[in-house]
Amino acid sequence: MAQHQHALVRYVTLDRCLSKFRLSKEELIDRCSEAVNRVTGDDKRLSEKTFFNDIRALREGVVLGRVARIECMDGLYRY
């Protein structure tokens, strides 16, 4: 599967996690990595750079068609 298709898996995972929980960067990276690993069968970990790029894309409205108001308070991310 192409790398850009993994982005959709990551975006959906981030959206679900941020709407239900307050999670740290590490917890979000772990959950995104697990979701991509279920699709690909690889055992790779998402990089911090990719995580921050995904958060930026969600905040700018590039992905969901709306601006995601993602906040980071005390190291925990949430909508």
N, C-alpha and C positions, 0 to 999 in steps of 0.2 A: 504494500500500500504506500502511496506517495506521502511524503512528509506533510504536505498541506492538508491532507485528509485527516491526519491525526489532530490537526488544529480544531476541527469541529468536535471531536471527542473531548478535547481539553476544554473548549468553551462551554459545552453542555455540562461537563462535570463542575467547572467553576461556578456556573450559573446556579446549579442545584445546591452546591455546598454553600454559596454565599447567601442564598435565599433562606436556608434552613438553620445555618450554624454560624458561630463566630470562631474562625479557625486561624491558626498562625500560618505564616508563609510555608513553613516546613510541612505542616499537616496538609495544606492545599497542594503542595508539590507532590507529596506522597499519594494523595487521592487521584490526582491527574495522572501520575506515573502508573498507578494500578489500572486505571481505566484504559490507558493506551496499551499497556501490557496485555490486558484481556483481549484486545482487538488484534494485536500483532503477534503475541506469543513471545516477544522479546522480554528481557529483564533489565531494561534501561530505565534510568532515572531522569526525569525532566530537569533541565538546567534552570538556574535562577534567572538567567537572561531570558529564556523562553517564557518563564512564568511572568516576569515583569512586562514583557512584550504583550502577552495575552491580557494582562490586567489593563494595560494601556489601550489595547484594541477594544476591550469591553467598555472602558470609560469614554472613549471617543465615539462610540456608537457604530463602529465599523462592522461589528459582528451581529448584534441583535436587532439592528435597525432602530435602536433607541439608546440614549446615553445611560449607561449603568452607573449609578451613584455609589461607587464602591468606596468605603471608608476604611482606614486603618487606624484603630485606636488601641493603644497599649500593645501593639504588635499583633492584634487580631483583626482580620479582614471580615467585612460584612457589607450588606446593602444598607 
